[in-house]
Amino acid sequence: MRAIKQFFATSNSQINLGLFLTTFILLLSILGPWLSPYQAQEMVGARYSLPQTGVLLGTDYLGQDVLSRVLHGGISIVWMSLASSLLGLFLGVILGLIAGFFKHRIDQVIIWVADIFLAFPHLILVLLVVSMLGRDKWLIAITVAIAFVPGVIRLTRGLALSISKHEYIEVAEMMGYPYHQILLREILPNILTPLLIHLGTMLSWSVALLSGLSFLGYGVAPPEADWGLMVNENKGGLQIQPFSILIPILFIALFALGANLLAEGFGRKFSRISESNKHA
């Protein structure tokens, strides 16, 4: 509680900027469809028309309004990024806590399976699953989450191993407390800060990964609006009408940057608070 009060007592420009960028993209994605002047699939002019009255960002490769496509295209990447990051953290924390607390054979099996998945690059693993099972949004989000789980297991296991050596954990075991109570009430609260920081990092990774999937043609399926898909669809008209590519790239970059700034800012701030408490 003291650390939380210290955290909010001091300002941090990096965290403020990250929070502003992330909130801006979230609000844009949620409110975008209501602010859109046209439907996402509505044809409003000739192909690759330059910005003019009625189409402020011009049109895309089919003659659809770029601004409307941008306003409709953020919700998919936002919810899929959040869902995959949260699910990956949840599964990884559970398995990491079990591996770090029970050790021995359970630990060896979990780490062995995690190492197998770590041998595959995230993009290759997701591409393999999506190419075999389809491009359903929930399937893509779950696959991305599974790709993140091994890294979370490694992080959680290392943190849990260090905490489980403390005397109060041994006392709780000797007093016969249930294992789930020790894991959730004694170990998890003490490793929550680095896990939340890692969540911010995973969020930026998932934004880049999901955008890359859409660009490669394995993400959200057309004609649905999606920022990564817009880059793929309009790459042939970059020299004619660059807004159809540059604006989606800009918003993808802002979302990833905001998540990165938040994660790094939280990490630095909690580190300073921990150091100040040690010297107090």
C-alpha positions in Angstrom: 0.0 0.0 0.0 2.9 2.4 0.8 4.4 1.7 -2.6 1.1 2.4 -4.3 0.8 5.8 -2.5 4.3 6.7 -3.4 3.7 5.7 -7.0 0.7 8.1 -7.4 2.4 10.9 -5.3 5.0 11.6 -8.0 4.4 12.4 -11.6 6.2 10.7 -14.5 6.1 12.3 -18.0 6.8 8.9 -19.6 3.9 7.2 -18.0 1.6 10.2 -18.7 2.5 10.2 -22.4 2.1 6.4 -22.6 -1.3 6.7 -20.8 -2.4 9.5 -23.1 -1.5 7.6 -26.3 -3.0 4.3 -25.2 -6.2 6.0 -24.0 -6.5 8.0 -27.3 -6.2 4.8 -29.4 -8.7 3.0 -27.1 -11.3 5.8 -27.4 -10.7 6.1 -31.1 -11.3 2.4 -31.6 -14.4 2.3 -29.4 -16.0 5.6 -30.7 -14.7 5.4 -34.2 -17.6 3.5 -35.8 -20.0 6.2 -34.4 -17.8 9.0 -35.7 -17.4 7.6 -39.1 -19.0 9.5 -42.0 -19.6 6.4 -44.1 -19.9 2.6 -43.6 -16.6 0.7 -43.7 -17.5 -1.1 -47.0 -19.3 1.8 -48.6 -18.0 2.9 -52.1 -17.8 6.7 -52.1 -15.6 7.6 -55.1 -12.9 6.5 -57.6 -10.0 4.4 -56.6 -7.1 6.1 -54.8 -8.7 9.6 -54.9 -6.8 12.3 -53.1 -8.2 14.1 -50.1 -11.1 16.4 -50.9 -14.4 17.6 -49.6 -16.4 14.6 -48.4 -13.4 12.3 -48.2 -10.9 14.0 -46.0 -8.3 11.3 -46.3 -9.1 10.2 -49.8 -10.2 6.8 -51.0 -8.6 3.4 -51.0 -8.0 0.7 -53.7 -11.8 0.0 -54.0 -13.0 3.6 -53.7 -13.9 3.3 -50.0 -13.4 6.3 -47.6 -10.0 5.9 -45.9 -11.2 7.9 -42.8 -14.2 5.6 -42.3 -12.0 2.5 -42.8 -9.5 3.9 -40.2 -12.3 4.7 -37.7 -13.8 1.2 -38.1 -10.5 -0.6 -38.2 -9.1 -0.1 -34.7 -11.5 -2.1 -32.6 -10.3 -5.5 -33.9 -6.6 -4.9 -33.3 -7.3 -3.4 -29.9 -9.5 -6.1 -28.4 -7.5 -8.9 -29.9 -4.3 -7.4 -28.5 -5.8 -7.0 -25.1 -7.4 -10.4 -25.1 -4.2 -12.2 -26.2 -2.0 -10.4 -23.7 -4.4 -11.0 -20.8 -5.0 -14.6 -21.6 -1.3 -15.2 -22.2 -0.5 -13.6 -18.8 -3.2 -15.6 -17.0 -2.2 -19.0 -18.4 1.5 -18.3 -18.0 1.2 -17.1 -14.4 -0.8 -20.2 -13.3 1.7 -22.6 -14.9 4.7 -20.5 -13.7 3.5 -20.5 -10.1 3.0 -24.2 -10.2 6.4 -24.8 -11.6 8.1 -22.4 -9.2 6.4 -23.7 -6.1 6.2 -27.5 -6.5 9.5 -27.9 -8.4 10.9 -31.3 -9.2 9.1 -33.3 -11.9 6.2 -30.9 -12.3 8.6 -28.1 -12.8 10.7 -30.1 -15.3 7.6 -31.1 -17.4 6.2 -27.5 -17.5 9.6 -26.0 -18.4 10.3 -28.7 -21.0 7.0 -28.0 -22.8 7.6 -24.2 -22.5 11.1 -24.6 -24.1 9.6 -26.5 -27.0 7.2 -23.6 -27.7 10.0 -21.1 -27.2 12.0 -22.7 -30.0 9.4 -21.5 -32.5 9.3 -17.7 -33.3 6.0 -16.2 -32.4 5.1 -15.3 -35.9 5.9 -18.7 -37.3 3.9 -20.5 -34.6 0.8 -18.3 -35.2 1.1 -18.6 -39.0 1.2 -22.3 -38.7 -1.9 -22.6 -36.6 -3.9 -20.0 -38.5 -3.0 -21.5 -41.9 -4.3 -24.9 -40.7 -7.4 -23.9 -38.6 -8.6 -20.7 -40.2 -8.7 -16.9 -39.6 -11.4 -16.6 -36.9 -10.6 -13.7 -34.7 -10.9 -15.6 -31.4 -8.6 -18.3 -32.8 -6.0 -15.8 -33.8 -6.2 -14.1 -30.4 -5.9 -17.5 -28.5 -3.0 -18.6 -30.7 -1.1 -15.3 -30.0 -1.8 -15.8 -26.3 -0.4 -19.3 -26.4 2.7 -18.0 -28.2 3.3 -15.6 -25.2 2.7 -18.2 -22.5 6.2 -19.8 -22.4 7.8 -16.4 -21.8 5.4 -15.7 -19.0 6.0 -19.1 -17.5 9.8 -18.5 -17.4 9.3 -15.1 -15.8 6.8 -16.2 -13.2 8.7 -19.4 -12.3 11.9 -17.3 -11.6 10.1 -14.9 -9.5 8.2 -17.6 -7.6 11.4 -19.5 -6.9 12.9 -16.5 -5.2 9.8 -15.8 -3.1 9.2 -19.4 -2.1 12.6 -19.4 -0.3 11.4 -16.9 2.2 10.6 -18.0 5.8 7.0 -16.9 5.8 6.3 -19.3 2.9 7.9 -22.2 4.8 5.9 -21.2 7.9 2.7 -21.2 5.9 3.5 -24.7 4.5 4.3 -26.0 8.0 1.0 -24.6 9.4 -0.9 -26.6 6.7 -2.3 -23.8 4.6 -3.7 -25.0 1.3 -1.4 -24.8 -1.7 -3.7 -22.6 -3.7 -3.9 -20.1 -0.8 -0.2 -19.9 -0.5 0.2 -19.3 -4.2 -2.6 -16.7 -4.5 -2.3 -14.9 -1.2 1.4 -15.1 -0.4 3.4 -15.5 -3.6 1.3 -13.8 -6.3 0.9 -10.4 -4.6 4.7 -10.2 -4.2 5.5 -10.8 -7.9 2.6 -8.8 -9.3 4.5 -5.6 -10.2 7.0 -7.2 -12.7 4.1 -9.3 -14.2 2.1 -6.1 -14.8 5.1 -4.5 -16.5 5.5 -7.6 -18.7 1.8 -7.3 -19.6 2.5 -3.9 -21.1 5.4 -5.3 -23.1 3.2 -8.2 -24.3 0.6 -5.7 -25.4 3.0 -3.9 -27.7 4.3 -7.3 -29.0 0.7 -8.4 -29.8 -0.1 -5.2 -31.6 3.0 -5.7 -33.9 2.2 -9.4 -34.3 -1.5 -9.0 -35.1 -0.7 -6.1 -37.5 1.9 -8.3 -39.2 -0.5 -11.1 -39.6 -3.1 -8.9 -41.3 -0.4 -7.5 -43.6 0.6 -11.0 -44.6 -3.0 -11.9 -45.3 -3.4 -14.3 -42.3 -5.2 -11.9 -39.9 -8.6 -10.3 -40.2 -10.3 -11.3 -43.4 -11.5 -8.7 -46.0 -13.8 -6.9 -46.6 -13.7 -6.1 -42.8 -11.8 -2.9 -41.8 -8.5 -3.5 -40.0 -5.4 -1.3 -39.8 -2.9 -4.0 -40.6 -5.2 -5.3 -43.5 -5.4 -1.7 -44.9 -1.7 -1.6 -45.2 -1.7 -4.8 -47.2 -4.7 -3.8 -49.4 -3.4 -0.4 -50.4 0.4 -1.1 -50.7 0.1 -0.9 -54.5 -1.1 2.7 -54.3 1.5 4.1 -51.9 2.8 6.6 -54.4 -0.6 7.6 -55.6 -2.6 7.9 -52.3 -0.3 7.4 -49.3 -2.9 8.3 -46.6 -4.5 4.9 -47.1 -1.3 3.3 -45.7 0.4 6.0 -43.6 -2.6 6.7 -41.3 -3.1 3.0 -40.3 0.6 2.7 -39.8 0.6 5.8 -37.6 -2.1 4.5 -35.3 -0.5 1.1 -35.0 2.7 2.8 -34.1 1.0 5.0 -31.5 -0.7 2.1 -29.8 2.5 0.1 -29.6 4.5 3.1 -28.5 1.9 3.9 -25.8 2.0 0.4 -24.4 5.8 0.4 -24.4 6.1 3.7 -22.6 3.6 2.5 -20.0 5.5 -0.7 -19.4 8.9 0.9 -19.2 7.6 3.8 -17.1 6.0 1.6 -14.6 9.2 -0.5 -14.4 11.4 2.5 -13.7 9.1 4.0 -11.2 8.6 0.9 -9.1 12.4 0.3 -9.2 13.0 3.8 -7.8 10.3 3.3 -5.1 11.9 0.0 -4.1 15.3 1.5 -3.9 14.1 4.4 -1.8 12.3 2.1 0.6 15.5 0.0 1.0 17.5 3.1 1.9 14.7 4.5 4.2 
